[in-house]
Amino acid sequence: MAETRPDKKLEPWRDRDIQPYIRIERVTKNFGDFTAVDDVSLDIYRGEIFCLLGASGCGKTTLLRMLAGFEQPSSGRIAIDGADMAGIPPYRRPVNMMFQSYALFPHMTVAQNVAFGLKQDRLPKGEIRDRVAAMLELVKLTALGGRKPHQLSGGQRQRVALARSLVKQPKLLLLDEPLGALDRKLREHTQFELVNIQEKLGVTFVVVTHDQGEAMTLASRIGVMDHGEIIQVGTPSDIYEYPTTKFVADFVGSVNLFEGRLVEDEPDHVRVECPELGGCFYVDHGVSAPPAATVWVALRPEKVFISRESPGPGPDNQVPGIIKEIAYLGDLSVYLVQLPTGRMLRVTRPNVRRQDAAFDRLTWDEQVWLNWEASSPVVVTQ
C-alpha cells in the first residue's frame, strides 16, 4: 500500500506533534580543507516534496548523497524514519536515487530497465511483471514497454528513470536535477506530472535543483542553500514573499534591492531612506534593528505600478522615471525605468488585454510614474 500523502494545507512541519521522517542534525561534510556542507540541521516530513535550491557548488548534491549513503558525514547525524543511518550502506537504506543522466541501460527495453532492480532482488517473476506493468501505466509508458532508450524522447526517458526508481517502492526518493536535460516547455509539463505521480504514491521526495521555477512548482517546502549552509526554509510563498536575507531575496526570482537607512521604526511600520531611490520606502511592518541601522529593501517587479499619471500625494512609495528598455514577453512586458538618481528599476506588467500589445502602449523614453503599496516591500537586515 502507498503511504498516505499529508494534505498540503495541513502543513505537518508546523505541527509539533508530528515527527519528521528525515532528521538531519548538525551535519558537516569536509573534503580536506574544503567544507561542502556546514553544520546543517533540517527536518523533512513524510509525503513532502522538499527541494534543496541553490547555485552550483553550494553543497546541495553533497547533502543528497549523504542521505543516499554514498558519502558519510564528517560530523553530525542523519536519521530516516527514526533509524540512525550511520554506517548503513546505500543498498540497505529505504531510499532510491534518480540521477540527472537517467543512466538507462541502452541494450534493454523500457520494461527491462524498469524491472532491473526487482530482478536483482530476486522477486518472483509474476510479481515483477505486475509491478512493472503498474508502474508503466502510472507514468503513461505502457505502449512503449518494448522500445529501447534511444527510441524515446527526453521526457519519455525521464519517465522511465522515474519508474525504475519507484518500482522498488522506496520510502524516500532522492532526485538530483531530475529535469535538467529537458527543454523548457517539456520541463514545465513534466513538473506537474511529477507532482501528480508523487501524490498518487505518497513517497517522500527530496529534490536537488538550481532552477527556481522548478523548485517553486514542485515543492511543498524549499531549503535555500549557499556555501554549505541552509539560509532559509519555507513554503514557496514564504521564500518568495518573505525572504529573511538579501541573498534569498536576490536569488529567488527578480527583485529590486535597495540599501538604505532606518529613519523611522514603529511596531506597525518603518520608513527607510534610500539614496538610490531618491526618497523613502514606507513599509507596513516593523523590523528588529537598532535606530539608523543599515537595512535592505526588496521590491518585486510585479508589485510596482507603472502609469503616465502621478499617483497623487506622496512623498513615500512613489517616484518618477523614464523608460529606457522594454521587453515584450507575450504574457507580460518588462520595463527598465531610470530614476532621477540614475538607478534602474525593473517593472513587470501583465498584458491582460490583446489591445495592450498594439494600443496605448508605454514606449521608450517616455516619462512615467512608479508607485507601490506599503505591504509590497520587504525589509531585511542581513
C-alpha positions as semicolon CSV with decimal commas, in nm:
position;residue;x (nm);y (nm);z (nm)
1;M;0,000;0,000;0,000
2;A;0,123;0,350;-0,080
3;E;0,175;0,583;0,210
4;T;-0,092;0,847;0,252
5;R;0,036;1,185;0,147
6;P;-0,050;1,453;0,404
7;D;-0,274;1,733;0,285
8;K;-0,054;2,028;0,186
9;K;-0,294;2,256;0,372
10;L;-0,221;2,075;0,699
11;E;0,146;2,177;0,679
12;P;0,284;1,900;0,904
13;W;0,606;2,093;0,969
14;R;0,401;2,340;1,175
15;D;0,256;2,063;1,395
16;R;0,485;1,994;1,690
17;D;0,319;1,654;1,748
18;I;0,420;1,516;1,406
19;Q;0,766;1,361;1,397
20;P;0,989;1,436;1,098
21;Y;1,052;1,149;0,858
22;I;1,407;1,270;0,789
23;R;1,609;1,440;1,060
24;I;1,943;1,597;0,974
25;E;2,122;1,714;1,289
26;R;2,424;1,945;1,268
27;V;2,571;1,763;0,967
28;T;2,906;1,878;0,829
29;K;3,097;1,730;0,538
30;N;3,460;1,816;0,474
31;F;3,673;1,725;0,174
32;G;4,020;1,801;0,302
33;D;4,026;2,171;0,389
34;F;3,704;2,239;0,197
35;T;3,372;2,237;0,381
36;A;3,097;2,131;0,140
37;V;2,816;2,114;0,398
38;D;2,845;2,329;0,708
39;D;2,656;2,241;1,029
40;V;2,320;2,179;0,858
41;S;2,011;2,088;1,061
42;L;1,689;2,011;0,877
43;D;1,362;1,823;0,928
44;I;1,166;1,678;0,635
45;Y;0,822;1,523;0,681
46;R;0,654;1,215;0,539
47;G;0,493;1,274;0,199
48;E;0,667;1,605;0,132
49;I;0,831;1,717;-0,189
50;F;1,123;1,904;-0,036
51;C;1,355;2,096;-0,271
52;L;1,714;2,190;-0,196
53;L;1,768;2,502;-0,404
54;G;2,099;2,671;-0,468
55;A;2,370;2,759;-0,717
56;S;2,632;2,510;-0,833
57;G;2,880;2,427;-0,557
58;C;2,653;2,529;-0,268
59;G;2,653;2,178;-0,114
60;K;2,305;2,057;-0,209
61;T;2,417;1,747;-0,404
62;T;2,665;1,653;-0,130
63;L;2,380;1,666;0,123
64;L;2,168;1,448;-0,107
65;R;2,450;1,195;-0,144
66;M;2,483;1,173;0,235
67;L;2,111;1,093;0,257
68;A;2,163;0,819;-0,003
69;G;2,468;0,680;0,180
70;F;2,719;0,750;-0,098
71;E;2,900;0,993;0,133
72;Q;2,938;0,981;0,511
73;P;2,911;1,296;0,728
74;S;3,231;1,425;0,883
75;S;3,019;1,505;1,187
76;G;2,652;1,513;1,279
77;R;2,368;1,264;1,244
78;I;2,114;1,162;0,978
79;A;1,804;0,963;1,073
80;I;1,537;0,827;0,835
81;D;1,207;0,710;0,983
82;G;1,363;0,718;1,329
83;A;1,661;0,497;1,236
84;D;2,015;0,632;1,256
85;M;2,183;0,595;0,915
86;A;2,539;0,595;1,048
87;G;2,728;0,309;0,884
88;I;2,423;0,192;0,685
89;P;2,527;0,129;0,319
90;P;2,313;0,264;0,033
91;Y;2,161;-0,072;-0,058
92;R;2,024;-0,119;0,295
93;R;1,857;0,223;0,317
94;P;1,483;0,273;0,241
95;V;1,598;0,510;-0,032
96;N;1,631;0,522;-0,409
97;M;1,807;0,789;-0,613
98;M;1,733;0,922;-0,959
99;F;2,030;1,084;-1,130
100;Q;2,028;1,371;-1,380
101;S;2,176;1,149;-1,652
102;Y;1,896;0,888;-1,603
103;A;2,162;0,612;-1,658
104;L;1,931;0,382;-1,854
105;F;2,074;0,058;-1,994
106;P;2,085;0,113;-2,373
107;H;2,064;-0,260;-2,460
108;M;1,748;-0,313;-2,251
109;T;1,390;-0,230;-2,334
110;V;1,186;0,013;-2,128
111;A;1,021;-0,273;-1,939
112;Q;1,357;-0,444;-1,876
113;N;1,507;-0,121;-1,744
114;V;1,217;-0,078;-1,501
115;A;1,238;-0,444;-1,392
116;F;1,616;-0,447;-1,340
117;G;1,619;-0,364;-0,968
118;L;1,341;-0,612;-0,892
119;K;1,534;-0,890;-1,069
120;Q;1,844;-0,804;-0,867
121;D;1,630;-0,851;-0,555
122;R;1,520;-1,192;-0,692
123;L;1,149;-1,122;-0,669
124;P;0,910;-1,378;-0,824
125;K;0,859;-1,333;-1,198
126;G;0,485;-1,281;-1,159
127;E;0,532;-1,003;-0,905
128;I;0,796;-0,836;-1,122
129;R;0,563;-0,846;-1,423
130;D;0,270;-0,700;-1,228
131;R;0,473;-0,423;-1,063
132;V;0,642;-0,321;-1,389
133;A;0,305;-0,310;-1,567
134;A;0,151;-0,097;-1,292
135;M;0,444;0,143;-1,293
136;L;0,446;0,181;-1,673
137;E;0,075;0,259;-1,659
138;L;0,137;0,519;-1,388
139;V;0,398;0,702;-1,600
140;K;0,193;0,655;-1,920
141;L;0,450;0,437;-2,098
142;T;0,258;0,108;-2,129
143;A;0,259;0,123;-2,510
144;L;0,636;0,185;-2,518
145;G;0,748;-0,102;-2,295
146;G;0,923;-0,279;-2,581
147;R;1,126;0,016;-2,705
148;K;1,493;0,086;-2,634
149;P;1,604;0,414;-2,471
150;H;1,740;0,558;-2,798
151;Q;1,390;0,531;-2,945
152;L;1,242;0,758;-2,678
153;S;1,219;1,135;-2,635
154;G;1,393;1,310;-2,347
155;G;1,071;1,333;-2,150
156;Q;0,997;0,963;-2,203
157;R;1,346;0,863;-2,087
158;Q;1,294;1,077;-1,778
159;R;0,972;0,887;-1,701
160;V;1,146;0,552;-1,750
161;A;1,412;0,655;-1,498
162;L;1,139;0,766;-1,258
163;A;0,951;0,437;-1,299
164;R;1,271;0,239;-1,236
165;S;1,332;0,440;-0,920
166;L;0,978;0,399;-0,788
167;V;0,907;0,036;-0,881
168;K;1,106;-0,084;-0,578
169;Q;0,862;0,109;-0,359
170;P;1,119;0,318;-0,168
171;K;1,001;0,523;0,127
172;L;1,225;0,807;0,010
173;L;1,320;0,910;-0,343
174;L;1,615;1,142;-0,399
175;L;1,620;1,332;-0,729
176;D;1,933;1,515;-0,845
177;E;1,842;1,781;-1,106
178;P;1,579;1,540;-1,246
179;L;1,454;1,766;-1,525
180;G;1,777;1,942;-1,618
181;A;1,813;1,765;-1,955
182;L;1,467;1,865;-2,080
183;D;1,377;2,170;-2,284
184;R;1,175;2,444;-2,114
185;K;0,827;2,353;-2,234
186;L;0,870;1,982;-2,166
187;R;1,026;2,059;-1,828
188;E;0,724;2,265;-1,723
189;H;0,484;1,988;-1,833
190;T;0,689;1,717;-1,659
191;Q;0,699;1,912;-1,332
192;F;0,322;1,877;-1,297
193;E;0,338;1,509;-1,397
194;L;0,598;1,451;-1,125
195;V;0,377;1,617;-0,863
196;N;0,077;1,406;-0,968
197;I;0,277;1,081;-0,950
198;Q;0,412;1,172;-0,609
199;E;0,061;1,250;-0,483
200;K;-0,066;0,910;-0,601
201;L;0,219;0,715;-0,439
202;G;0,275;0,922;-0,125
203;V;0,654;0,871;-0,143
204;T;0,867;1,140;0,018
205;F;1,071;1,326;-0,246
206;V;1,388;1,526;-0,184
207;V;1,482;1,716;-0,499
208;V;1,807;1,900;-0,572
209;T;1,777;2,181;-0,826
210;H;1,929;2,514;-0,922
211;D;1,611;2,607;-1,113
212;Q;1,396;2,842;-0,906
213;G;1,084;2,787;-1,115
214;E;1,122;2,411;-1,080
215;A;1,154;2,438;-0,702
216;M;0,854;2,671;-0,678
217;T;0,638;2,435;-0,887
218;L;0,738;2,106;-0,724
219;A;0,800;2,182;-0,361
220;S;0,581;2,181;-0,055
221;R;0,886;2,345;0,108
222;I;1,219;2,478;-0,015
223;G;1,555;2,496;0,158
224;V;1,777;2,766;0,005
225;M;2,146;2,678;0,031
226;D;2,460;2,890;-0,001
227;H;2,821;2,798;0,079
228;G;2,720;2,476;0,250
229;E;2,458;2,634;0,477
230;I;2,078;2,632;0,478
231;I;1,993;3,003;0,461
232;Q;1,613;2,979;0,479
233;V;1,350;2,706;0,483
234;G;0,987;2,772;0,395
235;T;0,699;2,718;0,156
236;P;0,745;2,862;-0,193
237;S;0,529;3,162;-0,100
238;D;0,725;3,213;0,226
239;I;1,056;3,211;0,038
240;Y;0,935;3,445;-0,237
241;E;0,720;3,689;-0,040
242;Y;0,910;3,693;0,291
243;P;1,283;3,642;0,231
244;T;1,483;3,671;0,552
245;T;1,811;3,783;0,392
246;K;1,914;3,989;0,092
247;F;2,077;3,675;-0,053
248;V;1,744;3,488;-0,061
249;A;1,559;3,795;-0,191
250;D;1,812;3,835;-0,472
251;F;1,849;3,463;-0,555
252;V;1,481;3,367;-0,577
253;G;1,302;3,549;-0,859
254;S;1,360;3,901;-0,987
255;V;1,390;4,179;-0,734
256;N;1,481;4,546;-0,698
257;L;1,713;4,559;-0,398
258;F;1,791;4,893;-0,230
259;E;2,030;4,966;0,054
260;G;1,900;5,225;0,298
261;R;1,893;5,365;0,649
262;L;1,616;5,313;0,903
263;V;1,478;5,659;0,983
264;E;1,151;5,561;1,150
265;D;1,080;5,235;1,330
266;E;0,742;5,166;1,484
267;P;0,579;4,829;1,567
268;D;0,340;4,857;1,271
269;H;0,558;5,036;1,015
270;V;0,905;5,158;0,920
271;R;1,045;5,424;0,691
272;V;1,372;5,355;0,510
273;E;1,566;5,634;0,346
274;C;1,731;5,512;0,024
275;P;1,963;5,749;-0,167
276;E;1,936;5,537;-0,485
277;L;1,557;5,568;-0,472
278;G;1,571;5,941;-0,412
279;G;1,321;5,913;-0,128
280;C;1,183;5,680;0,135
281;F;1,012;5,345;0,145
282;Y;0,715;5,332;0,381
283;V;0,664;4,966;0,482
284;D;0,369;4,841;0,687
285;H;0,566;4,605;0,912
286;G;0,825;4,653;1,184
287;V;1,180;4,516;1,190
288;S;1,426;4,415;1,461
289;A;1,708;4,661;1,409
290;P;1,871;4,945;1,606
291;P;1,790;5,308;1,519
292;A;1,955;5,435;1,199
293;A;2,065;5,081;1,110
294;T;2,163;4,992;0,756
295;V;1,896;4,767;0,603
296;W;1,794;4,644;0,259
297;V;1,456;4,681;0,093
298;A;1,341;4,415;-0,155
299;L;1,071;4,516;-0,403
300;R;0,946;4,263;-0,658
301;P;0,894;4,399;-1,015
302;E;0,532;4,280;-1,033
303;K;0,445;4,477;-0,717
304;V;0,526;4,809;-0,890
305;F;0,251;5,002;-1,070
306;I;0,357;5,198;-1,377
307;S;0,149;5,476;-1,538
308;R;0,172;5,809;-1,712
309;E;-0,025;5,984;-1,438
310;S;0,107;6,084;-1,098
311;P;-0,034;5,858;-0,823
312;G;-0,118;6,162;-0,610
313;P;0,008;6,296;-0,278
314;G;0,336;6,148;-0,163
315;P;0,613;6,161;-0,092
316;D;0,679;5,796;0,001
317;N;0,641;5,488;-0,221
318;Q;0,636;5,676;-0,549
319;V;0,898;5,805;-0,788
320;P;0,913;5,941;-1,144
321;G;1,127;5,784;-1,411
322;I;1,197;5,742;-1,782
323;I;1,152;5,412;-1,966
324;K;1,488;5,303;-2,106
325;E;1,426;4,941;-2,207
326;I;1,119;4,730;-2,287
327;A;1,090;4,353;-2,335
328;Y;0,761;4,215;-2,466
329;L;0,729;3,854;-2,347
330;G;0,374;3,781;-2,459
331;D;0,203;3,731;-2,125
332;L;0,380;4,028;-1,972
333;S;0,605;4,321;-2,054
334;V;0,923;4,412;-1,868
335;Y;1,022;4,776;-1,828
336;L;1,358;4,910;-1,711
337;V;1,287;5,258;-1,577
338;Q;1,565;5,503;-1,496
339;L;1,502;5,705;-1,181
340;P;1,626;6,066;-1,139
341;T;1,913;5,925;-0,929
342;G;2,029;5,716;-1,227
343;R;1,924;5,386;-1,069
344;M;1,734;5,142;-1,294
345;L;1,417;4,990;-1,152
346;R;1,265;4,677;-1,306
347;V;0,886;4,668;-1,351
348;T;0,666;4,395;-1,498
349;R;0,310;4,444;-1,620
350;P;0,076;4,165;-1,740
351;N;-0,068;4,203;-2,088
352;V;-0,425;4,123;-1,985
353;R;-0,590;4,258;-2,299
354;R;-0,486;4,196;-2,658
355;Q;-0,509;4,566;-2,745
356;D;-0,242;4,637;-2,484
357;A;0,008;4,497;-2,732
358;A;-0,086;4,746;-3,003
359;F;-0,270;5,041;-2,843
360;D;-0,192;5,273;-2,557
361;R;0,149;5,116;-2,514
362;L;0,409;5,272;-2,294
363;T;0,716;5,327;-2,505
364;W;1,087;5,408;-2,491
365;D;1,199;5,741;-2,340
366;E;0,851;5,807;-2,204
367;Q;0,810;5,984;-1,870
368;V;0,622;5,762;-1,622
369;W;0,537;5,735;-1,254
370;L;0,607;5,430;-1,041
371;N;0,433;5,352;-0,713
372;W;0,367;5,055;-0,485
373;E;0,164;4,961;-0,179
374;A;0,310;4,977;0,171
375;S;0,271;4,599;0,204
376;S;0,482;4,526;-0,106
377;P;0,843;4,596;0,005
378;V;1,021;4,361;0,245
379;V;1,290;4,494;0,478
380;V;1,580;4,261;0,561
381;T;1,866;4,329;0,799
382;Q;2,133;4,087;0,669
